[in-house]
């Protein structure tokens, strides 16, 4: 199960909801060597975010 968290972009101020990986999913990603994508702002693409 992934969790939905609200983020605010520190660059443009956009607020959005993104799901993050659970510990179980992170483990699966590591085991399968899948690329882990960090959360990014959907508007400007920056990853300077504050978690709400
Ligand atoms: Zn932004």
mmCIF file of the protein (N, C-alpha, C, O) and its ligand, coordinates in Angstrom:
data_MODEL
# 
_entry.id   MODEL 
# 
loop_
_entity.id 
_entity.type 
_entity.pdbx_number_of_molecules 
1 polymer     1 
2 non-polymer 1 
# 
_entity_poly.entity_id                      1 
_entity_poly.type                           'polypeptide(L)' 
_entity_poly.nstd_linkage                   no 
_entity_poly.nstd_monomer                   no 
_entity_poly.pdbx_seq_one_letter_code       
;(UNK)(UNK)(UNK)(UNK)(UNK)(UNK)(UNK)(UNK)(UNK)(UNK)(UNK)(UNK)(UNK)(UNK)(UNK)(UNK)
(UNK)(UNK)(UNK)(UNK)(UNK)(UNK)(UNK)(UNK)(UNK)(UNK)(UNK)(UNK)(UNK)(UNK)(UNK)(UNK)
(UNK)(UNK)(UNK)(UNK)(UNK)(UNK)(UNK)(UNK)(UNK)(UNK)(UNK)(UNK)(UNK)(UNK)(UNK)(UNK)
(UNK)(UNK)(UNK)(UNK)
;
_entity_poly.pdbx_seq_one_letter_code_can   XXXXXXXXXXXXXXXXXXXXXXXXXXXXXXXXXXXXXXXXXXXXXXXXXXXX 
_entity_poly.pdbx_strand_id                 A 
# 
loop_
_entity_poly_seq.entity_id 
_entity_poly_seq.num 
_entity_poly_seq.mon_id 
_entity_poly_seq.hetero 
1 1  UNK n 
1 2  UNK n 
1 3  UNK n 
1 4  UNK n 
1 5  UNK n 
1 6  UNK n 
1 7  UNK n 
1 8  UNK n 
1 9  UNK n 
1 10 UNK n 
1 11 UNK n 
1 12 UNK n 
1 13 UNK n 
1 14 UNK n 
1 15 UNK n 
1 16 UNK n 
1 17 UNK n 
1 18 UNK n 
1 19 UNK n 
1 20 UNK n 
1 21 UNK n 
1 22 UNK n 
1 23 UNK n 
1 24 UNK n 
1 25 UNK n 
1 26 UNK n 
1 27 UNK n 
1 28 UNK n 
1 29 UNK n 
1 30 UNK n 
1 31 UNK n 
1 32 UNK n 
1 33 UNK n 
1 34 UNK n 
1 35 UNK n 
1 36 UNK n 
1 37 UNK n 
1 38 UNK n 
1 39 UNK n 
1 40 UNK n 
1 41 UNK n 
1 42 UNK n 
1 43 UNK n 
1 44 UNK n 
1 45 UNK n 
1 46 UNK n 
1 47 UNK n 
1 48 UNK n 
1 49 UNK n 
1 50 UNK n 
1 51 UNK n 
1 52 UNK n 
# 
loop_
_struct_asym.id 
_struct_asym.entity_id 
A 1 
B 2 
# 
loop_
_chem_comp.id 
_chem_comp.type 
_chem_comp.mon_nstd_flag 
UNK 'L-peptide linking' . 
ZN  non-polymer         . 
# 
_pdbx_entity_nonpoly.entity_id   2 
_pdbx_entity_nonpoly.name        ? 
_pdbx_entity_nonpoly.comp_id     ZN 
# 
_pdbx_nonpoly_scheme.asym_id         B 
_pdbx_nonpoly_scheme.entity_id       2 
_pdbx_nonpoly_scheme.mon_id          ZN 
_pdbx_nonpoly_scheme.ndb_seq_num     1 
_pdbx_nonpoly_scheme.pdb_seq_num     101 
_pdbx_nonpoly_scheme.auth_seq_num    101 
_pdbx_nonpoly_scheme.pdb_mon_id      ZN 
_pdbx_nonpoly_scheme.auth_mon_id     ZN 
_pdbx_nonpoly_scheme.pdb_strand_id   A 
_pdbx_nonpoly_scheme.pdb_ins_code    . 
# 
loop_
_atom_site.group_PDB 
_atom_site.id 
_atom_site.type_symbol 
_atom_site.label_atom_id 
_atom_site.label_alt_id 
_atom_site.label_comp_id 
_atom_site.label_asym_id 
_atom_site.label_entity_id 
_atom_site.label_seq_id 
_atom_site.pdbx_PDB_ins_code 
_atom_site.Cartn_x 
_atom_site.Cartn_y 
_atom_site.Cartn_z 
_atom_site.occupancy 
_atom_site.B_iso_or_equiv 
_atom_site.pdbx_formal_charge 
_atom_site.auth_seq_id 
_atom_site.auth_comp_id 
_atom_site.auth_asym_id 
_atom_site.auth_atom_id 
_atom_site.pdbx_PDB_model_num 
ATOM   1   N  N  . UNK A 1 1  ? 0.847  -1.204 0.000   1.00 0.00 ? 1   UNK A N  1 
ATOM   2   C  CA . UNK A 1 1  ? 0.000  0.000  0.000   1.00 0.00 ? 1   UNK A CA 1 
ATOM   3   C  C  . UNK A 1 1  ? 0.872  1.239  0.000   1.00 0.00 ? 1   UNK A C  1 
ATOM   4   O  O  . UNK A 1 1  ? 1.773  1.369  0.828   1.00 0.00 ? 1   UNK A O  1 
ATOM   5   N  N  . UNK A 1 2  ? 0.614  2.133  -0.907  1.00 0.00 ? 2   UNK A N  1 
ATOM   6   C  CA . UNK A 1 2  ? 1.343  3.394  -0.897  1.00 0.00 ? 2   UNK A CA 1 
ATOM   7   C  C  . UNK A 1 2  ? 0.523  4.442  -0.161  1.00 0.00 ? 2   UNK A C  1 
ATOM   8   O  O  . UNK A 1 2  ? -0.700 4.347  -0.061  1.00 0.00 ? 2   UNK A O  1 
ATOM   9   N  N  . UNK A 1 3  ? 1.229  5.441  0.349   1.00 0.00 ? 3   UNK A N  1 
ATOM   10  C  CA . UNK A 1 3  ? 0.567  6.491  1.116   1.00 0.00 ? 3   UNK A CA 1 
ATOM   11  C  C  . UNK A 1 3  ? 0.468  7.750  0.279   1.00 0.00 ? 3   UNK A C  1 
ATOM   12  O  O  . UNK A 1 3  ? 1.373  8.073  -0.491  1.00 0.00 ? 3   UNK A O  1 
ATOM   13  N  N  . UNK A 1 4  ? -0.636 8.456  0.436   1.00 0.00 ? 4   UNK A N  1 
ATOM   14  C  CA . UNK A 1 4  ? -0.789 9.740  -0.232  1.00 0.00 ? 4   UNK A CA 1 
ATOM   15  C  C  . UNK A 1 4  ? -0.421 10.857 0.729   1.00 0.00 ? 4   UNK A C  1 
ATOM   16  O  O  . UNK A 1 4  ? -0.954 10.943 1.835   1.00 0.00 ? 4   UNK A O  1 
ATOM   17  N  N  . UNK A 1 5  ? 0.493  11.710 0.295   1.00 0.00 ? 5   UNK A N  1 
ATOM   18  C  CA . UNK A 1 5  ? 0.914  12.834 1.115   1.00 0.00 ? 5   UNK A CA 1 
ATOM   19  C  C  . UNK A 1 5  ? 0.741  14.123 0.330   1.00 0.00 ? 5   UNK A C  1 
ATOM   20  O  O  . UNK A 1 5  ? 0.867  14.150 -0.894  1.00 0.00 ? 5   UNK A O  1 
ATOM   21  N  N  . UNK A 1 6  ? 0.448  15.190 1.064   1.00 0.00 ? 6   UNK A N  1 
ATOM   22  C  CA . UNK A 1 6  ? 0.322  16.499 0.432   1.00 0.00 ? 6   UNK A CA 1 
ATOM   23  C  C  . UNK A 1 6  ? 1.678  17.203 0.484   1.00 0.00 ? 6   UNK A C  1 
ATOM   24  O  O  . UNK A 1 6  ? 2.328  17.248 1.528   1.00 0.00 ? 6   UNK A O  1 
ATOM   25  N  N  . UNK A 1 7  ? 2.087  17.744 -0.647  1.00 0.00 ? 7   UNK A N  1 
ATOM   26  C  CA . UNK A 1 7  ? 3.353  18.471 -0.731  1.00 0.00 ? 7   UNK A CA 1 
ATOM   27  C  C  . UNK A 1 7  ? 3.099  19.878 -1.226  1.00 0.00 ? 7   UNK A C  1 
ATOM   28  O  O  . UNK A 1 7  ? 2.139  20.136 -1.953  1.00 0.00 ? 7   UNK A O  1 
ATOM   29  N  N  . UNK A 1 8  ? 3.974  20.781 -0.822  1.00 0.00 ? 8   UNK A N  1 
ATOM   30  C  CA . UNK A 1 8  ? 3.970  22.112 -1.415  1.00 0.00 ? 8   UNK A CA 1 
ATOM   31  C  C  . UNK A 1 8  ? 5.337  22.365 -2.024  1.00 0.00 ? 8   UNK A C  1 
ATOM   32  O  O  . UNK A 1 8  ? 6.372  22.125 -1.401  1.00 0.00 ? 8   UNK A O  1 
ATOM   33  N  N  . UNK A 1 9  ? 5.319  22.851 -3.245  1.00 0.00 ? 9   UNK A N  1 
ATOM   34  C  CA . UNK A 1 9  ? 6.568  23.147 -3.937  1.00 0.00 ? 9   UNK A CA 1 
ATOM   35  C  C  . UNK A 1 9  ? 7.177  24.416 -3.368  1.00 0.00 ? 9   UNK A C  1 
ATOM   36  O  O  . UNK A 1 9  ? 6.492  25.430 -3.235  1.00 0.00 ? 9   UNK A O  1 
ATOM   37  N  N  . UNK A 1 10 ? 8.465  24.369 -3.030  1.00 0.00 ? 10  UNK A N  1 
ATOM   38  C  CA . UNK A 1 10 ? 9.139  25.548 -2.486  1.00 0.00 ? 10  UNK A CA 1 
ATOM   39  C  C  . UNK A 1 10 ? 9.553  26.506 -3.598  1.00 0.00 ? 10  UNK A C  1 
ATOM   40  O  O  . UNK A 1 10 ? 9.941  27.643 -3.330  1.00 0.00 ? 10  UNK A O  1 
ATOM   41  N  N  . UNK A 1 11 ? 9.473  26.052 -4.829  1.00 0.00 ? 11  UNK A N  1 
ATOM   42  C  CA . UNK A 1 11 ? 9.857  26.899 -5.957  1.00 0.00 ? 11  UNK A CA 1 
ATOM   43  C  C  . UNK A 1 11 ? 8.681  27.735 -6.459  1.00 0.00 ? 11  UNK A C  1 
ATOM   44  O  O  . UNK A 1 11 ? 8.797  28.955 -6.577  1.00 0.00 ? 11  UNK A O  1 
ATOM   45  N  N  . UNK A 1 12 ? 7.546  27.088 -6.756  1.00 0.00 ? 12  UNK A N  1 
ATOM   46  C  CA . UNK A 1 12 ? 6.423  27.820 -7.350  1.00 0.00 ? 12  UNK A CA 1 
ATOM   47  C  C  . UNK A 1 12 ? 5.204  27.879 -6.445  1.00 0.00 ? 12  UNK A C  1 
ATOM   48  O  O  . UNK A 1 12 ? 4.239  28.574 -6.763  1.00 0.00 ? 12  UNK A O  1 
ATOM   49  N  N  . UNK A 1 13 ? 5.225  27.165 -5.322  1.00 0.00 ? 13  UNK A N  1 
ATOM   50  C  CA . UNK A 1 13 ? 4.119  27.249 -4.378  1.00 0.00 ? 13  UNK A CA 1 
ATOM   51  C  C  . UNK A 1 13 ? 2.970  26.297 -4.662  1.00 0.00 ? 13  UNK A C  1 
ATOM   52  O  O  . UNK A 1 13 ? 1.983  26.289 -3.927  1.00 0.00 ? 13  UNK A O  1 
ATOM   53  N  N  . UNK A 1 14 ? 3.078  25.499 -5.710  1.00 0.00 ? 14  UNK A N  1 
ATOM   54  C  CA . UNK A 1 14 ? 2.040  24.549 -6.081  1.00 0.00 ? 14  UNK A CA 1 
ATOM   55  C  C  . UNK A 1 14 ? 1.828  23.509 -4.981  1.00 0.00 ? 14  UNK A C  1 
ATOM   56  O  O  . UNK A 1 14 ? 2.787  22.942 -4.457  1.00 0.00 ? 14  UNK A O  1 
ATOM   57  N  N  . UNK A 1 15 ? 0.559  23.266 -4.638  1.00 0.00 ? 15  UNK A N  1 
ATOM   58  C  CA . UNK A 1 15 ? 0.245  22.196 -3.691  1.00 0.00 ? 15  UNK A CA 1 
ATOM   59  C  C  . UNK A 1 15 ? -0.321 21.015 -4.458  1.00 0.00 ? 15  UNK A C  1 
ATOM   60  O  O  . UNK A 1 15 ? -1.164 21.179 -5.340  1.00 0.00 ? 15  UNK A O  1 
ATOM   61  N  N  . UNK A 1 16 ? 0.145  19.833 -4.117  1.00 0.00 ? 16  UNK A N  1 
ATOM   62  C  CA . UNK A 1 16 ? -0.337 18.652 -4.828  1.00 0.00 ? 16  UNK A CA 1 
ATOM   63  C  C  . UNK A 1 16 ? -0.196 17.434 -3.926  1.00 0.00 ? 16  UNK A C  1 
ATOM   64  O  O  . UNK A 1 16 ? 0.533  17.436 -2.934  1.00 0.00 ? 16  UNK A O  1 
ATOM   65  N  N  . UNK A 1 17 ? -0.920 16.403 -4.312  1.00 0.00 ? 17  UNK A N  1 
ATOM   66  C  CA . UNK A 1 17 ? -0.876 15.152 -3.562  1.00 0.00 ? 17  UNK A CA 1 
ATOM   67  C  C  . UNK A 1 17 ? -0.092 14.128 -4.371  1.00 0.00 ? 17  UNK A C  1 
ATOM   68  O  O  . UNK A 1 17 ? -0.330 13.947 -5.566  1.00 0.00 ? 17  UNK A O  1 
ATOM   69  N  N  . UNK A 1 18 ? 0.832  13.471 -3.713  1.00 0.00 ? 18  UNK A N  1 
ATOM   70  C  CA . UNK A 1 18 ? 1.607  12.429 -4.380  1.00 0.00 ? 18  UNK A CA 1 
ATOM   71  C  C  . UNK A 1 18 ? 1.643  11.197 -3.490  1.00 0.00 ? 18  UNK A C  1 
ATOM   72  O  O  . UNK A 1 18 ? 1.660  11.299 -2.263  1.00 0.00 ? 18  UNK A O  1 
ATOM   73  N  N  . UNK A 1 19 ? 1.656  10.059 -4.114  1.00 0.00 ? 19  UNK A N  1 
ATOM   74  C  CA . UNK A 1 19 ? 1.761  8.834  -3.326  1.00 0.00 ? 19  UNK A CA 1 
ATOM   75  C  C  . UNK A 1 19 ? 3.232  8.457  -3.213  1.00 0.00 ? 19  UNK A C  1 
ATOM   76  O  O  . UNK A 1 19 ? 3.975  8.515  -4.193  1.00 0.00 ? 19  UNK A O  1 
ATOM   77  N  N  . UNK A 1 20 ? 3.640  8.075  -2.028  1.00 0.00 ? 20  UNK A N  1 
ATOM   78  C  CA . UNK A 1 20 ? 5.015  7.629  -1.836  1.00 0.00 ? 20  UNK A CA 1 
ATOM   79  C  C  . UNK A 1 20 ? 5.018  6.120  -1.669  1.00 0.00 ? 20  UNK A C  1 
ATOM   80  O  O  . UNK A 1 20 ? 3.994  5.512  -1.360  1.00 0.00 ? 20  UNK A O  1 
ATOM   81  N  N  . UNK A 1 21 ? 6.160  5.541  -1.874  1.00 0.00 ? 21  UNK A N  1 
ATOM   82  C  CA . UNK A 1 21 ? 6.289  4.098  -1.757  1.00 0.00 ? 21  UNK A CA 1 
ATOM   83  C  C  . UNK A 1 21 ? 6.305  3.690  -0.289  1.00 0.00 ? 21  UNK A C  1 
ATOM   84  O  O  . UNK A 1 21 ? 6.904  4.362  0.551   1.00 0.00 ? 21  UNK A O  1 
ATOM   85  N  N  . UNK A 1 22 ? 5.645  2.592  -0.001  1.00 0.00 ? 22  UNK A N  1 
ATOM   86  C  CA . UNK A 1 22 ? 5.731  2.032  1.341   1.00 0.00 ? 22  UNK A CA 1 
ATOM   87  C  C  . UNK A 1 22 ? 7.091  1.352  1.499   1.00 0.00 ? 22  UNK A C  1 
ATOM   88  O  O  . UNK A 1 22 ? 7.813  1.161  0.520   1.00 0.00 ? 22  UNK A O  1 
ATOM   89  N  N  . UNK A 1 23 ? 7.436  0.986  2.741   1.00 0.00 ? 23  UNK A N  1 
ATOM   90  C  CA . UNK A 1 23 ? 8.725  0.312  2.959   1.00 0.00 ? 23  UNK A CA 1 
ATOM   91  C  C  . UNK A 1 23 ? 8.804  -0.990 2.181   1.00 0.00 ? 23  UNK A C  1 
ATOM   92  O  O  . UNK A 1 23 ? 9.851  -1.342 1.638   1.00 0.00 ? 23  UNK A O  1 
ATOM   93  N  N  . UNK A 1 24 ? 7.687  -1.698 2.135   1.00 0.00 ? 24  UNK A N  1 
ATOM   94  C  CA . UNK A 1 24 ? 7.617  -2.949 1.363   1.00 0.00 ? 24  UNK A CA 1 
ATOM   95  C  C  . UNK A 1 24 ? 7.929  -2.692 -0.109  1.00 0.00 ? 24  UNK A C  1 
ATOM   96  O  O  . UNK A 1 24 ? 8.711  -3.421 -0.721  1.00 0.00 ? 24  UNK A O  1 
ATOM   97  N  N  . UNK A 1 25 ? 7.312  -1.650 -0.673  1.00 0.00 ? 25  UNK A N  1 
ATOM   98  C  CA . UNK A 1 25 ? 7.532  -1.337 -2.082  1.00 0.00 ? 25  UNK A CA 1 
ATOM   99  C  C  . UNK A 1 25 ? 8.959  -0.869 -2.329  1.00 0.00 ? 25  UNK A C  1 
ATOM   100 O  O  . UNK A 1 25 ? 9.555  -1.200 -3.355  1.00 0.00 ? 25  UNK A O  1 
ATOM   101 N  N  . UNK A 1 26 ? 9.514  -0.096 -1.387  1.00 0.00 ? 26  UNK A N  1 
ATOM   102 C  CA . UNK A 1 26 ? 10.898 0.350  -1.543  1.00 0.00 ? 26  UNK A CA 1 
ATOM   103 C  C  . UNK A 1 26 ? 11.841 -0.846 -1.581  1.00 0.00 ? 26  UNK A C  1 
ATOM   104 O  O  . UNK A 1 26 ? 12.808 -0.876 -2.342  1.00 0.00 ? 26  UNK A O  1 
ATOM   105 N  N  . UNK A 1 27 ? 11.535 -1.823 -0.746  1.00 0.00 ? 27  UNK A N  1 
ATOM   106 C  CA . UNK A 1 27 ? 12.360 -3.036 -0.708  1.00 0.00 ? 27  UNK A CA 1 
ATOM   107 C  C  . UNK A 1 27 ? 12.275 -3.769 -2.049  1.00 0.00 ? 27  UNK A C  1 
ATOM   108 O  O  . UNK A 1 27 ? 13.283 -4.239 -2.577  1.00 0.00 ? 27  UNK A O  1 
ATOM   109 N  N  . UNK A 1 28 ? 11.057 -3.859 -2.589  1.00 0.00 ? 28  UNK A N  1 
ATOM   110 C  CA . UNK A 1 28 ? 10.882 -4.521 -3.884  1.00 0.00 ? 28  UNK A CA 1 
ATOM   111 C  C  . UNK A 1 28 ? 11.637 -3.777 -4.983  1.00 0.00 ? 28  UNK A C  1 
ATOM   112 O  O  . UNK A 1 28 ? 12.242 -4.397 -5.858  1.00 0.00 ? 28  UNK A O  1 
ATOM   113 N  N  . UNK A 1 29 ? 11.598 -2.455 -4.933  1.00 0.00 ? 29  UNK A N  1 
ATOM   114 C  CA . UNK A 1 29 ? 12.316 -1.665 -5.933  1.00 0.00 ? 29  UNK A CA 1 
ATOM   115 C  C  . UNK A 1 29 ? 13.813 -1.957 -5.855  1.00 0.00 ? 29  UNK A C  1 
ATOM   116 O  O  . UNK A 1 29 ? 14.476 -2.137 -6.877  1.00 0.00 ? 29  UNK A O  1 
ATOM   117 N  N  . UNK A 1 30 ? 14.334 -2.002 -4.626  1.00 0.00 ? 30  UNK A N  1 
ATOM   118 C  CA . UNK A 1 30 ? 15.768 -2.262 -4.466  1.00 0.00 ? 30  UNK A CA 1 
ATOM   119 C  C  . UNK A 1 30 ? 16.129 -3.661 -4.958  1.00 0.00 ? 30  UNK A C  1 
ATOM   120 O  O  . UNK A 1 30 ? 17.133 -3.859 -5.642  1.00 0.00 ? 30  UNK A O  1 
ATOM   121 N  N  . UNK A 1 31 ? 15.284 -4.629 -4.591  1.00 0.00 ? 31  UNK A N  1 
ATOM   122 C  CA . UNK A 1 31 ? 15.580 -6.013 -4.971  1.00 0.00 ? 31  UNK A CA 1 
ATOM   123 C  C  . UNK A 1 31 ? 15.556 -6.187 -6.482  1.00 0.00 ? 31  UNK A C  1 
ATOM   124 O  O  . UNK A 1 31 ? 16.373 -6.914 -7.045  1.00 0.00 ? 31  UNK A O  1 
ATOM   125 N  N  . UNK A 1 32 ? 14.614 -5.515 -7.133  1.00 0.00 ? 32  UNK A N  1 
ATOM   126 C  CA . UNK A 1 32 ? 14.493 -5.655 -8.581  1.00 0.00 ? 32  UNK A CA 1 
ATOM   127 C  C  . UNK A 1 32 ? 15.315 -4.600 -9.316  1.00 0.00 ? 32  UNK A C  1 
ATOM   128 O  O  . UNK A 1 32 ? 15.308 -4.538 -10.546 1.00 0.00 ? 32  UNK A O  1 
ATOM   129 N  N  . UNK A 1 33 ? 16.020 -3.777 -8.553  1.00 0.00 ? 33  UNK A N  1 
ATOM   130 C  CA . UNK A 1 33 ? 16.861 -2.716 -9.103  1.00 0.00 ? 33  UNK A CA 1 
ATOM   131 C  C  . UNK A 1 33 ? 16.091 -1.803 -10.055 1.00 0.00 ? 33  UNK A C  1 
ATOM   132 O  O  . UNK A 1 33 ? 16.600 -1.398 -11.099 1.00 0.00 ? 33  UNK A O  1 
ATOM   133 N  N  . UNK A 1 34 ? 14.863 -1.492 -9.675  1.00 0.00 ? 34  UNK A N  1 
ATOM   134 C  CA . UNK A 1 34 ? 14.070 -0.564 -10.468 1.00 0.00 ? 34  UNK A CA 1 
ATOM   135 C  C  . UNK A 1 34 ? 14.487 0.859  -10.100 1.00 0.00 ? 34  UNK A C  1 
ATOM   136 O  O  . UNK A 1 34 ? 14.875 1.126  -8.962  1.00 0.00 ? 34  UNK A O  1 
ATOM   137 N  N  . UNK A 1 35 ? 14.405 1.763  -11.065 1.00 0.00 ? 35  UNK A N  1 
ATOM   138 C  CA . UNK A 1 35 ? 14.761 3.147  -10.740 1.00 0.00 ? 35  UNK A CA 1 
ATOM   139 C  C  . UNK A 1 35 ? 13.739 3.746  -9.795  1.00 0.00 ? 35  UNK A C  1 
ATOM   140 O  O  . UNK A 1 35 ? 12.534 3.626  -10.011 1.00 0.00 ? 35  UNK A O  1 
ATOM   141 N  N  . UNK A 1 36 ? 14.226 4.392  -8.748  1.00 0.00 ? 36  UNK A N  1 
ATOM   142 C  CA . UNK A 1 36 ? 13.348 5.028  -7.787  1.00 0.00 ? 36  UNK A CA 1 
ATOM   143 C  C  . UNK A 1 36 ? 13.165 6.484  -8.175  1.00 0.00 ? 36  UNK A C  1 
ATOM   144 O  O  . UNK A 1 36 ? 14.129 7.245  -8.258  1.00 0.00 ? 36  UNK A O  1 
ATOM   145 N  N  . UNK A 1 37 ? 11.922 6.857  -8.410  1.00 0.00 ? 37  UNK A N  1 
ATOM   146 C  CA . UNK A 1 37 ? 11.654 8.224  -8.842  1.00 0.00 ? 37  UNK A CA 1 
ATOM   147 C  C  . UNK A 1 37 ? 11.297 9.097  -7.640  1.00 0.00 ? 37  UNK A C  1 
ATOM   148 O  O  . UNK A 1 37 ? 10.326 8.810  -6.939  1.00 0.00 ? 37  UNK A O  1 
ATOM   149 N  N  . UNK A 1 38 ? 12.054 10.141 -7.395  1.00 0.00 ? 38  UNK A N  1 
ATOM   150 C  CA . UNK A 1 38 ? 11.672 11.060 -6.316  1.00 0.00 ? 38  UNK A CA 1 
ATOM   151 C  C  . UNK A 1 38 ? 10.432 11.848 -6.706  1.00 0.00 ? 38  UNK A C  1 
ATOM   152 O  O  . UNK A 1 38 ? 10.127 12.009 -7.888  1.00 0.00 ? 38  UNK A O  1 
ATOM   153 N  N  . UNK A 1 39 ? 9.721  12.337 -5.690  1.00 0.00 ? 39  UNK A N  1 
ATOM   154 C  CA . UNK A 1 39 ? 8.524  13.144 -5.940  1.00 0.00 ? 39  UNK A CA 1 
ATOM   155 C  C  . UNK A 1 39 ? 8.937  14.493 -6.508  1.00 0.00 ? 39  UNK A C  1 
ATOM   156 O  O  . UNK A 1 39 ? 9.854  15.142 -6.005  1.00 0.00 ? 39  UNK A O  1 
ATOM   157 N  N  . UNK A 1 40 ? 8.253  14.898 -7.552  1.00 0.00 ? 40  UNK A N  1 
ATOM   158 C  CA . UNK A 1 40 ? 8.545  16.188 -8.167  1.00 0.00 ? 40  UNK A CA 1 
ATOM   159 C  C  . UNK A 1 40 ? 7.264  16.995 -8.329  1.00 0.00 ? 40  UNK A C  1 
ATOM   160 O  O  . UNK A 1 40 ? 6.169  16.442 -8.424  1.00 0.00 ? 40  UNK A O  1 
ATOM   161 N  N  . UNK A 1 41 ? 7.424  18.298 -8.358  1.00 0.00 ? 41  UNK A N  1 
ATOM   162 C  CA . UNK A 1 41 ? 6.299  19.197 -8.582  1.00 0.00 ? 41  UNK A CA 1 
ATOM   163 C  C  . UNK A 1 41 ? 5.748  18.968 -9.995  1.00 0.00 ? 41  UNK A C  1 
ATOM   164 O  O  . UNK A 1 41 ? 6.511  18.957 -10.961 1.00 0.00 ? 41  UNK A O  1 
ATOM   165 N  N  . UNK A 1 42 ? 4.415  18.783 -10.120 1.00 0.00 ? 42  UNK A N  1 
ATOM   166 C  CA . UNK A 1 42 ? 3.837  18.557 -11.451 1.00 0.00 ? 42  UNK A CA 1 
ATOM   167 C  C  . UNK A 1 42 ? 3.829  19.811 -12.316 1.00 0.00 ? 42  UNK A C  1 
ATOM   168 O  O  . UNK A 1 42 ? 3.660  19.735 -13.533 1.00 0.00 ? 42  UNK A O  1 
ATOM   169 N  N  . UNK A 1 43 ? 4.011  20.955 -11.683 1.00 0.00 ? 43  UNK A N  1 
ATOM   170 C  CA . UNK A 1 43 ? 3.930  22.212 -12.424 1.00 0.00 ? 43  UNK A CA 1 
ATOM   171 C  C  . UNK A 1 43 ? 5.293  22.627 -12.963 1.00 0.00 ? 43  UNK A C  1 
ATOM   172 O  O  . UNK A 1 43 ? 5.431  22.918 -14.151 1.00 0.00 ? 43  UNK A O  1 
ATOM   173 N  N  . UNK A 1 44 ? 6.301  22.654 -12.093 1.00 0.00 ? 44  UNK A N  1 
ATOM   174 C  CA . UNK A 1 44 ? 7.601  23.150 -12.525 1.00 0.00 ? 44  UNK A CA 1 
ATOM   175 C  C  . UNK A 1 44 ? 8.667  22.047 -12.557 1.00 0.00 ? 44  UNK A C  1 
ATOM   176 O  O  . UNK A 1 44 ? 9.766  22.264 -13.068 1.00 0.00 ? 44  UNK A O  1 
ATOM   177 N  N  . UNK A 1 45 ? 8.348  20.869 -12.015 1.00 0.00 ? 45  UNK A N  1 
ATOM   178 C  CA . UNK A 1 45 ? 9.275  19.742 -12.124 1.00 0.00 ? 45  UNK A CA 1 
ATOM   179 C  C  . UNK A 1 45 ? 10.384 19.734 -11.091 1.00 0.00 ? 45  UNK A C  1 
ATOM   180 O  O  . UNK A 1 45 ? 11.242 18.852 -11.126 1.00 0.00 ? 45  UNK A O  1 
ATOM   181 N  N  . UNK A 1 46 ? 10.396 20.697 -10.164 1.00 0.00 ? 46  UNK A N  1 
ATOM   182 C  CA . UNK A 1 46 ? 11.443 20.736 -9.145  1.00 0.00 ? 46  UNK A CA 1 
ATOM   183 C  C  . UNK A 1 46 ? 11.136 19.728 -8.037  1.00 0.00 ? 46  UNK A C  1 
ATOM   184 O  O  . UNK A 1 46 ? 9.989  19.330 -7.834  1.00 0.00 ? 46  UNK A O  1 
ATOM   185 N  N  . UNK A 1 47 ? 12.181 19.331 -7.336  1.00 0.00 ? 47  UNK A N  1 
ATOM   186 C  CA . UNK A 1 47 ? 11.979 18.392 -6.234  1.00 0.00 ? 47  UNK A CA 1 
ATOM   187 C  C  . UNK A 1 47 ? 12.226 19.066 -4.885  1.00 0.00 ? 47  UNK A C  1 
ATOM   188 O  O  . UNK A 1 47 ? 12.395 18.380 -3.877  1.00 0.00 ? 47  UNK A O  1 
ATOM   189 N  N  . UNK A 1 48 ? 12.249 20.402 -4.854  1.00 0.00 ? 48  UNK A N  1 
ATOM   190 C  CA . UNK A 1 48 ? 12.356 21.141 -3.584  1.00 0.00 ? 48  UNK A CA 1 
ATOM   191 C  C  . UNK A 1 48 ? 10.953 21.260 -2.996  1.00 0.00 ? 48  UNK A C  1 
ATOM   192 O  O  . UNK A 1 48 ? 10.220 22.199 -3.308  1.00 0.00 ? 48  UNK A O  1 
ATOM   193 N  N  . UNK A 1 49 ? 10.587 20.314 -2.154  1.00 0.00 ? 49  UNK A N  1 
ATOM   194 C  CA . UNK A 1 49 ? 9.220  20.234 -1.680  1.00 0.00 ? 49  UNK A CA 1 
ATOM   195 C  C  . UNK A 1 49 ? 9.149  20.226 -0.171  1.00 0.00 ? 49  UNK A C  1 
ATOM   196 O  O  . UNK A 1 49 ? 10.051 19.735 0.507   1.00 0.00 ? 49  UNK A O  1 
ATOM   197 N  N  . UNK A 1 50 ? 8.072  20.772 0.342   1.00 0.00 ? 50  UNK A N  1 
ATOM   198 C  CA . UNK A 1 50 ? 7.799  20.670 1.769   1.00 0.00 ? 50  UNK A CA 1 
ATOM   199 C  C  . UNK A 1 50 ? 6.617  19.719 1.950   1.00 0.00 ? 50  UNK A C  1 
ATOM   200 O  O  . UNK A 1 50 ? 5.580  19.852 1.301   1.00 0.00 ? 50  UNK A O  1 
ATOM   201 N  N  . UNK A 1 51 ? 6.803  18.773 2.835   1.00 0.00 ? 51  UNK A N  1 
ATOM   202 C  CA . UNK A 1 51 ? 5.726  17.830 3.113   1.00 0.00 ? 51  UNK A CA 1 
ATOM   203 C  C  . UNK A 1 51 ? 4.777  18.450 4.119   1.00 0.00 ? 51  UNK A C  1 
ATOM   204 O  O  . UNK A 1 51 ? 5.203  18.971 5.149   1.00 0.00 ? 51  UNK A O  1 
ATOM   205 N  N  . UNK A 1 52 ? 3.500  18.391 3.819   1.00 0.00 ? 52  UNK A N  1 
ATOM   206 C  CA . UNK A 1 52 ? 2.506  19.036 4.682   1.00 0.00 ? 52  UNK A CA 1 
ATOM   207 C  C  . UNK A 1 52 ? 2.030  18.081 5.760   1.00 0.00 ? 52  UNK A C  1 
ATOM   208 O  O  . UNK A 1 52 ? 1.190  18.447 6.582   1.00 0.00 ? 52  UNK A O  1 
HETATM 209 ZN ZN . ZN  B 2 .  ? 6.682  23.840 -8.488  1.00 0.00 ? 101 ZN  A ZN 1 
# 
